[in-house]
Amino acid sequence: MTRLIVIAFALVFSVGVAGVSAQEAQKSFWDGLRSKIEKVTPTKKTSVTTAVGGVRGAKKDDGRELYWKGKEETLNVSADELTAFNAAVQVAVDGDSARATELFEAFVASYPTSALRQDSLLALENLKAGAK
């Protein structure tokens, strides 16, 4: 009898811990996504044409781009893209999964070549996994 009570208690405790862990993982996903988009500066469309001239120093060009450790990748997104993505993330953080799913799907449809497309697809997967 005592053994049965101990097993039941352990089972209830493990289910409660798993639920908290899933909620923490969901929260950390949205926090990570939010911190990423806070670093993004939207690109502005300019109507001015500019030209750049340079002097070539060496005839050898191996065509490789230099790699700088710790250099953050810059994302080229328009202000409209960033606004739509931020709105979808905010709705998801507020807990309205159905509306957030609609907004992320609309974002993917509206901006198929966006630098934030992969993040929006990952967010959709996360929302659909959370709905189950």
Secondary structure by P-SEA (a helix, b strand, c coil): caaaaaaaaaaaaaaaaaaaaaaaaaaaaaaaaaaaaaabbbbbbbcbbbbbbbbbccccccccccccccbbbbbbccaaaaaaaaaaaaaaaacaaaaaaaaaaaaaaacccccaaaaaaaaaaaaaaaac
